[in-house]
């Protein structure tokens, strides 16, 4: 089976229920679980010297 899996999560009740089952995957051969949570840029405080427009330009 898979040795490494990606677990995207939003930390909702449903995601936490699945998260609780992850240890059981060890018996199926999973050795590593990579957690992924994306944060909206509007939720990240920026210093005054950096603004969202300059980030959008790259």
PyMOL Python script that loads the backbone (N, CA, C, O; Angstrom):
from pymol import cmd

cmd.read_pdbstr("""\
ATOM      1  N   UNK A   1       0.846  -1.183   0.000  1.00  0.00           N
ATOM      2  CA  UNK A   1       0.000   0.000   0.000  1.00  0.00           C
ATOM      3  C   UNK A   1       0.889   1.242   0.000  1.00  0.00           C
ATOM      4  O   UNK A   1       2.005   1.186  -0.515  1.00  0.00           O
ATOM      5  N   UNK A   2       0.436   2.342   0.551  1.00  0.00           N
ATOM      6  CA  UNK A   2       1.191   3.587   0.584  1.00  0.00           C
ATOM      7  C   UNK A   2       1.970   3.705   1.890  1.00  0.00           C
ATOM      8  O   UNK A   2       1.475   3.341   2.957  1.00  0.00           O
ATOM      9  N   UNK A   3       3.197   4.220   1.791  1.00  0.00           N
ATOM     10  CA  UNK A   3       3.987   4.454   3.000  1.00  0.00           C
ATOM     11  C   UNK A   3       3.803   5.867   3.522  1.00  0.00           C
ATOM     12  O   UNK A   3       3.975   6.122   4.714  1.00  0.00           O
ATOM     13  N   UNK A   4       3.455   6.779   2.638  1.00  0.00           N
ATOM     14  CA  UNK A   4       3.290   8.185   3.024  1.00  0.00           C
ATOM     15  C   UNK A   4       1.972   8.678   2.447  1.00  0.00           C
ATOM     16  O   UNK A   4       1.672   8.441   1.277  1.00  0.00           O
ATOM     17  N   UNK A   5       1.181   9.369   3.275  1.00  0.00           N
ATOM     18  CA  UNK A   5      -0.070   9.927   2.790  1.00  0.00           C
ATOM     19  C   UNK A   5      -0.147  11.404   3.158  1.00  0.00           C
ATOM     20  O   UNK A   5       0.438  11.847   4.147  1.00  0.00           O
ATOM     21  N   UNK A   6      -0.876  12.151   2.346  1.00  0.00           N
ATOM     22  CA  UNK A   6      -1.124  13.566   2.590  1.00  0.00           C
ATOM     23  C   UNK A   6      -2.524  13.692   3.176  1.00  0.00           C
ATOM     24  O   UNK A   6      -3.494  13.190   2.608  1.00  0.00           O
ATOM     25  N   UNK A   7      -2.619  14.364   4.311  1.00  0.00           N
ATOM     26  CA  UNK A   7      -3.907  14.553   4.964  1.00  0.00           C
ATOM     27  C   UNK A   7      -4.223  16.037   5.010  1.00  0.00           C
ATOM     28  O   UNK A   7      -3.788  16.728   5.932  1.00  0.00           O
ATOM     29  N   UNK A   8      -4.982  16.551   4.020  1.00  0.00           N
ATOM     30  CA  UNK A   8      -5.395  17.953   4.078  1.00  0.00           C
ATOM     31  C   UNK A   8      -6.512  18.098   5.108  1.00  0.00           C
ATOM     32  O   UNK A   8      -7.428  17.277   5.155  1.00  0.00           O
ATOM     33  N   UNK A   9      -6.436  19.122   5.916  1.00  0.00           N
ATOM     34  CA  UNK A   9      -7.421  19.282   6.980  1.00  0.00           C
ATOM     35  C   UNK A   9      -7.839  20.742   7.127  1.00  0.00           C
ATOM     36  O   UNK A   9      -7.053  21.663   6.906  1.00  0.00           O
ATOM     37  N   UNK A  10      -9.082  20.916   7.501  1.00  0.00           N
ATOM     38  CA  UNK A  10      -9.582  22.242   7.862  1.00  0.00           C
ATOM     39  C   UNK A  10      -9.903  22.301   9.355  1.00  0.00           C
ATOM     40  O   UNK A  10     -10.467  23.283   9.838  1.00  0.00           O
ATOM     41  N   UNK A  11      -9.540  21.243  10.080  1.00  0.00           N
ATOM     42  CA  UNK A  11      -9.752  21.109  11.517  1.00  0.00           C
ATOM     43  C   UNK A  11     -11.236  21.153  11.890  1.00  0.00           C
ATOM     44  O   UNK A  11     -11.600  21.545  12.998  1.00  0.00           O
ATOM     45  N   UNK A  12     -12.082  20.744  10.947  1.00  0.00           N
ATOM     46  CA  UNK A  12     -13.509  20.656  11.232  1.00  0.00           C
ATOM     47  C   UNK A  12     -13.772  19.382  12.028  1.00  0.00           C
ATOM     48  O   UNK A  12     -12.874  18.560  12.213  1.00  0.00           O
ATOM     49  N   UNK A  13     -14.985  19.227  12.487  1.00  0.00           N
ATOM     50  CA  UNK A  13     -15.375  18.023  13.231  1.00  0.00           C
ATOM     51  C   UNK A  13     -15.162  16.791  12.354  1.00  0.00           C
ATOM     52  O   UNK A  13     -14.680  15.763  12.830  1.00  0.00           O
ATOM     53  N   UNK A  14     -15.520  16.893  11.082  1.00  0.00           N
ATOM     54  CA  UNK A  14     -15.380  15.757  10.176  1.00  0.00           C
ATOM     55  C   UNK A  14     -13.908  15.400   9.964  1.00  0.00           C
ATOM     56  O   UNK A  14     -13.545  14.224   9.990  1.00  0.00           O
ATOM     57  N   UNK A  15     -13.067  16.403   9.756  1.00  0.00           N
ATOM     58  CA  UNK A  15     -11.638  16.153   9.561  1.00  0.00           C
ATOM     59  C   UNK A  15     -11.018  15.559  10.825  1.00  0.00           C
ATOM     60  O   UNK A  15     -10.168  14.673  10.738  1.00  0.00           O
ATOM     61  N   UNK A  16     -11.427  16.029  11.973  1.00  0.00           N
ATOM     62  CA  UNK A  16     -10.887  15.501  13.227  1.00  0.00           C
ATOM     63  C   UNK A  16     -11.293  14.051  13.446  1.00  0.00           C
ATOM     64  O   UNK A  16     -10.541  13.278  14.041  1.00  0.00           O
ATOM     65  N   UNK A  17     -12.475  13.677  12.969  1.00  0.00           N
ATOM     66  CA  UNK A  17     -12.910  12.282  13.073  1.00  0.00           C
ATOM     67  C   UNK A  17     -12.009  11.384  12.241  1.00  0.00           C
ATOM     68  O   UNK A  17     -11.609  10.309  12.689  1.00  0.00           O
ATOM     69  N   UNK A  18     -11.689  11.827  11.027  1.00  0.00           N
ATOM     70  CA  UNK A  18     -10.779  11.057  10.166  1.00  0.00           C
ATOM     71  C   UNK A  18      -9.378  11.053  10.779  1.00  0.00           C
ATOM     72  O   UNK A  18      -8.699  10.027  10.757  1.00  0.00           O
ATOM     73  N   UNK A  19      -8.947  12.176  11.317  1.00  0.00           N
ATOM     74  CA  UNK A  19      -7.630  12.279  11.939  1.00  0.00           C
ATOM     75  C   UNK A  19      -7.464  11.246  13.052  1.00  0.00           C
ATOM     76  O   UNK A  19      -6.387  10.671  13.217  1.00  0.00           O
ATOM     77  N   UNK A  20      -8.517  11.016  13.802  1.00  0.00           N
ATOM     78  CA  UNK A  20      -8.466  10.045  14.901  1.00  0.00           C
ATOM     79  C   UNK A  20      -8.234   8.628  14.386  1.00  0.00           C
ATOM     80  O   UNK A  20      -7.758   7.771  15.131  1.00  0.00           O
ATOM     81  N   UNK A  21      -8.560   8.373  13.136  1.00  0.00           N
ATOM     82  CA  UNK A  21      -8.389   7.033  12.541  1.00  0.00           C
ATOM     83  C   UNK A  21      -7.002   6.819  11.942  1.00  0.00           C
ATOM     84  O   UNK A  21      -6.656   5.689  11.597  1.00  0.00           O
ATOM     85  N   UNK A  22      -6.215   7.856  11.813  1.00  0.00           N
ATOM     86  CA  UNK A  22      -4.914   7.739  11.148  1.00  0.00           C
ATOM     87  C   UNK A  22      -3.986   6.698  11.776  1.00  0.00           C
ATOM     88  O   UNK A  22      -3.317   5.983  11.032  1.00  0.00           O
ATOM     89  N   UNK A  23      -3.910   6.575  13.089  1.00  0.00           N
ATOM     90  CA  UNK A  23      -3.020   5.550  13.663  1.00  0.00           C
ATOM     91  C   UNK A  23      -3.346   4.131  13.194  1.00  0.00           C
ATOM     92  O   UNK A  23      -2.462   3.277  13.137  1.00  0.00           O
ATOM     93  N   UNK A  24      -4.586   3.885  12.866  1.00  0.00           N
ATOM     94  CA  UNK A  24      -4.984   2.560  12.401  1.00  0.00           C
ATOM     95  C   UNK A  24      -4.372   2.217  11.041  1.00  0.00           C
ATOM     96  O   UNK A  24      -4.284   1.044  10.680  1.00  0.00           O
ATOM     97  N   UNK A  25      -3.953   3.227  10.295  1.00  0.00           N
ATOM     98  CA  UNK A  25      -3.360   2.992   8.976  1.00  0.00           C
ATOM     99  C   UNK A  25      -1.953   2.393   9.076  1.00  0.00           C
ATOM    100  O   UNK A  25      -1.415   1.896   8.086  1.00  0.00           O
ATOM    101  N   UNK A  26      -1.368   2.444  10.261  1.00  0.00           N
ATOM    102  CA  UNK A  26      -0.036   1.861  10.444  1.00  0.00           C
ATOM    103  C   UNK A  26      -0.031   0.377  10.076  1.00  0.00           C
ATOM    104  O   UNK A  26       0.924  -0.124   9.482  1.00  0.00           O
ATOM    105  N   UNK A  27      -1.102  -0.308  10.435  1.00  0.00           N
ATOM    106  CA  UNK A  27      -1.175  -1.735  10.128  1.00  0.00           C
ATOM    107  C   UNK A  27      -1.292  -1.986   8.618  1.00  0.00           C
ATOM    108  O   UNK A  27      -1.054  -3.100   8.153  1.00  0.00           O
ATOM    109  N   UNK A  28      -1.654  -0.964   7.867  1.00  0.00           N
ATOM    110  CA  UNK A  28      -1.749  -1.081   6.406  1.00  0.00           C
ATOM    111  C   UNK A  28      -0.442  -0.683   5.728  1.00  0.00           C
ATOM    112  O   UNK A  28      -0.345  -0.704   4.501  1.00  0.00           O
ATOM    113  N   UNK A  29       0.567  -0.318   6.526  1.00  0.00           N
ATOM    114  CA  UNK A  29       1.871   0.009   5.968  1.00  0.00           C
ATOM    115  C   UNK A  29       2.216   1.485   5.919  1.00  0.00           C
ATOM    116  O   UNK A  29       3.297   1.843   5.451  1.00  0.00           O
ATOM    117  N   UNK A  30       1.336   2.345   6.384  1.00  0.00           N
ATOM    118  CA  UNK A  30       1.617   3.784   6.374  1.00  0.00           C
ATOM    119  C   UNK A  30       2.669   4.083   7.433  1.00  0.00           C
ATOM    120  O   UNK A  30       2.530   3.701   8.595  1.00  0.00           O
ATOM    121  N   UNK A  31       3.725   4.773   7.008  1.00  0.00           N
ATOM    122  CA  UNK A  31       4.805   5.127   7.939  1.00  0.00           C
ATOM    123  C   UNK A  31       4.829   6.615   8.253  1.00  0.00           C
ATOM    124  O   UNK A  31       5.353   7.030   9.286  1.00  0.00           O
ATOM    125  N   UNK A  32       4.261   7.413   7.359  1.00  0.00           N
ATOM    126  CA  UNK A  32       4.330   8.868   7.544  1.00  0.00           C
ATOM    127  C   UNK A  32       3.035   9.498   7.055  1.00  0.00           C
ATOM    128  O   UNK A  32       2.508   9.138   6.002  1.00  0.00           O
ATOM    129  N   UNK A  33       2.532  10.450   7.844  1.00  0.00           N
ATOM    130  CA  UNK A  33       1.361  11.237   7.462  1.00  0.00           C
ATOM    131  C   UNK A  33       1.790  12.699   7.433  1.00  0.00           C
ATOM    132  O   UNK A  33       2.303  13.222   8.422  1.00  0.00           O
ATOM    133  N   UNK A  34       1.580  13.347   6.305  1.00  0.00           N
ATOM    134  CA  UNK A  34       1.905  14.761   6.150  1.00  0.00           C
ATOM    135  C   UNK A  34       0.596  15.535   6.266  1.00  0.00           C
ATOM    136  O   UNK A  34      -0.328  15.333   5.479  1.00  0.00           O
ATOM    137  N   UNK A  35       0.527  16.418   7.251  1.00  0.00           N
ATOM    138  CA  UNK A  35      -0.669  17.235   7.450  1.00  0.00           C
ATOM    139  C   UNK A  35      -0.545  18.516   6.641  1.00  0.00           C
ATOM    140  O   UNK A  35       0.524  19.124   6.590  1.00  0.00           O
ATOM    141  N   UNK A  36      -1.642  18.926   6.006  1.00  0.00           N
ATOM    142  CA  UNK A  36      -1.665  20.144   5.197  1.00  0.00           C
ATOM    143  C   UNK A  36      -2.852  20.981   5.621  1.00  0.00           C
ATOM    144  O   UNK A  36      -3.988  20.508   5.648  1.00  0.00           O
ATOM    145  N   UNK A  37      -2.575  22.231   5.953  1.00  0.00           N
ATOM    146  CA  UNK A  37      -3.634  23.179   6.269  1.00  0.00           C
ATOM    147  C   UNK A  37      -3.278  24.487   5.583  1.00  0.00           C
ATOM    148  O   UNK A  37      -2.211  25.048   5.831  1.00  0.00           O
ATOM    149  N   UNK A  38      -4.157  24.976   4.727  1.00  0.00           N
ATOM    150  CA  UNK A  38      -3.915  26.212   3.998  1.00  0.00           C
ATOM    151  C   UNK A  38      -4.557  27.357   4.759  1.00  0.00           C
ATOM    152  O   UNK A  38      -5.703  27.270   5.198  1.00  0.00           O
ATOM    153  N   UNK A  39      -3.802  28.423   4.906  1.00  0.00           N
ATOM    154  CA  UNK A  39      -4.286  29.601   5.620  1.00  0.00           C
ATOM    155  C   UNK A  39      -4.576  30.692   4.602  1.00  0.00           C
ATOM    156  O   UNK A  39      -3.736  30.994   3.754  1.00  0.00           O
ATOM    157  N   UNK A  40      -5.746  31.278   4.683  1.00  0.00           N
ATOM    158  CA  UNK A  40      -6.098  32.383   3.789  1.00  0.00           C
ATOM    159  C   UNK A  40      -5.209  33.575   4.085  1.00  0.00           C
ATOM    160  O   UNK A  40      -4.956  33.892   5.248  1.00  0.00           O
ATOM    161  N   UNK A  41      -4.736  34.236   3.044  1.00  0.00           N
ATOM    162  CA  UNK A  41      -3.837  35.381   3.248  1.00  0.00           C
ATOM    163  C   UNK A  41      -4.521  36.494   4.026  1.00  0.00           C
ATOM    164  O   UNK A  41      -3.845  37.302   4.664  1.00  0.00           O
ATOM    165  N   UNK A  42      -5.827  36.552   3.986  1.00  0.00           N
ATOM    166  CA  UNK A  42      -6.542  37.581   4.746  1.00  0.00           C
ATOM    167  C   UNK A  42      -6.497  37.304   6.241  1.00  0.00           C
ATOM    168  O   UNK A  42      -6.797  38.192   7.039  1.00  0.00           O
ATOM    169  N   UNK A  43      -6.128  36.091   6.635  1.00  0.00           N
ATOM    170  CA  UNK A  43      -6.048  35.742   8.047  1.00  0.00           C
ATOM    171  C   UNK A  43      -4.656  35.954   8.644  1.00  0.00           C
ATOM    172  O   UNK A  43      -4.458  35.772   9.845  1.00  0.00           O
ATOM    173  N   UNK A  44      -3.689  36.340   7.799  1.00  0.00           N
ATOM    174  CA  UNK A  44      -2.314  36.488   8.250  1.00  0.00           C
ATOM    175  C   UNK A  44      -2.009  37.965   8.462  1.00  0.00           C
ATOM    176  O   UNK A  44      -2.094  38.752   7.519  1.00  0.00           O
ATOM    177  N   UNK A  45      -1.652  38.358   9.690  1.00  0.00           N
ATOM    178  CA  UNK A  45      -1.290  39.764   9.912  1.00  0.00           C
ATOM    179  C   UNK A  45       0.037  40.078   9.238  1.00  0.00           C
ATOM    180  O   UNK A  45       0.999  39.321   9.360  1.00  0.00           O
ATOM    181  N   UNK A  46       0.082  41.195   8.529  1.00  0.00           N
ATOM    182  CA  UNK A  46       1.296  41.596   7.823  1.00  0.00           C
ATOM    183  C   UNK A  46       1.896  42.830   8.486  1.00  0.00           C
ATOM    184  O   UNK A  46       1.167  43.683   8.992  1.00  0.00           O
ATOM    185  N   UNK A  47       3.229  42.925   8.485  1.00  0.00           N
ATOM    186  CA  UNK A  47       3.855  44.151   9.003  1.00  0.00           C
ATOM    187  C   UNK A  47       3.517  45.325   8.084  1.00  0.00           C
ATOM    188  O   UNK A  47       3.179  45.127   6.916  1.00  0.00           O
ATOM    189  N   UNK A  48       3.609  46.538   8.610  1.00  0.00           N
ATOM    190  CA  UNK A  48       3.246  47.726   7.839  1.00  0.00           C
ATOM    191  C   UNK A  48       4.088  47.890   6.578  1.00  0.00           C
ATOM    192  O   UNK A  48       3.625  48.486   5.606  1.00  0.00           O
ATOM    193  N   UNK A  49       5.311  47.373   6.576  1.00  0.00           N
ATOM    194  CA  UNK A  49       6.190  47.536   5.419  1.00  0.00           C
ATOM    195  C   UNK A  49       5.836  46.599   4.278  1.00  0.00           C
ATOM    196  O   UNK A  49       6.365  46.744   3.176  1.00  0.00           O
ATOM    197  N   UNK A  50       4.969  45.661   4.518  1.00  0.00           N
ATOM    198  CA  UNK A  50       4.573  44.674   3.507  1.00  0.00           C
ATOM    199  C   UNK A  50       3.065  44.745   3.360  1.00  0.00           C
ATOM    200  O   UNK A  50       2.336  44.642   4.346  1.00  0.00           O
ATOM    201  N   UNK A  51       2.598  44.919   2.147  1.00  0.00           N
ATOM    202  CA  UNK A  51       1.147  44.970   1.953  1.00  0.00           C
ATOM    203  C   UNK A  51       0.715  43.887   0.972  1.00  0.00           C
ATOM    204  O   UNK A  51       1.537  43.298   0.270  1.00  0.00           O
ATOM    205  N   UNK A  52      -0.547  43.646   0.941  1.00  0.00           N
ATOM    206  CA  UNK A  52      -1.082  42.560   0.104  1.00  0.00           C
ATOM    207  C   UNK A  52      -0.908  42.834  -1.376  1.00  0.00           C
ATOM    208  O   UNK A  52      -0.763  41.891  -2.154  1.00  0.00           O
ATOM    209  N   UNK A  53      -0.918  44.090  -1.792  1.00  0.00           N
ATOM    210  CA  UNK A  53      -0.742  44.407  -3.204  1.00  0.00           C
ATOM    211  C   UNK A  53       0.660  44.032  -3.681  1.00  0.00           C
ATOM    212  O   UNK A  53       0.823  43.504  -4.781  1.00  0.00           O
ATOM    213  N   UNK A  54       1.663  44.302  -2.863  1.00  0.00           N
ATOM    214  CA  UNK A  54       3.022  43.959  -3.254  1.00  0.00           C
ATOM    215  C   UNK A  54       3.221  42.445  -3.297  1.00  0.00           C
ATOM    216  O   UNK A  54       4.019  41.950  -4.094  1.00  0.00           O
ATOM    217  N   UNK A  55       2.509  41.709  -2.453  1.00  0.00           N
ATOM    218  CA  UNK A  55       2.590  40.257  -2.488  1.00  0.00           C
ATOM    219  C   UNK A  55       1.924  39.700  -3.741  1.00  0.00           C
ATOM    220  O   UNK A  55       2.397  38.715  -4.308  1.00  0.00           O
ATOM    221  N   UNK A  56       0.830  40.323  -4.175  1.00  0.00           N
ATOM    222  CA  UNK A  56       0.091  39.843  -5.354  1.00  0.00           C
ATOM    223  C   UNK A  56       0.916  40.024  -6.626  1.00  0.00           C
ATOM    224  O   UNK A  56       0.788  39.235  -7.561  1.00  0.00           O
ATOM    225  N   UNK A  57       1.755  41.050  -6.670  1.00  0.00           N
ATOM    226  CA  UNK A  57       2.592  41.286  -7.846  1.00  0.00           C
ATOM    227  C   UNK A  57       3.721  40.278  -7.941  1.00  0.00           C
ATOM    228  O   UNK A  57       4.275  40.065  -9.019  1.00  0.00           O
ATOM    229  N   UNK A  58       4.066  39.655  -6.819  1.00  0.00           N
ATOM    230  CA  UNK A  58       5.121  38.633  -6.821  1.00  0.00           C
ATOM    231  C   UNK A  58       6.424  39.232  -6.542  1.00  0.00           C
ATOM    232  O   UNK A  58       7.432  38.526  -6.503  1.00  0.00           O
TER     233      UNK A  58
END
""", "prot")
cmd.dss("prot")
cmd.show_as("cartoon", "prot")
cmd.util.cbc("prot")
cmd.orient("prot")
